[in-house]
Amino acid sequence: MEEKMMFEHLKKVSVMTQDKKDRIRDLERQKIDLEDRLEFVGNNLVKMHEIEQEIYEIDDTIAKLTA
């Protein structure tokens, strides 16, 4: 019985780990998209700041997920 509980726990951890990997992968894609958009902002400093802030938040979230 205890082995079954251990297996279920390991199964849940594995699923959570895959969920984290998927989330990080999605965040990395969003970051790449934002970095690409940043190249074409031009002299619009407000838009540039908004995009840089989004990139910062994505980096922060990734750091928290991988901690």
Helices and strands as residue ranges (DSSP letters): H 2-39, H 45-66
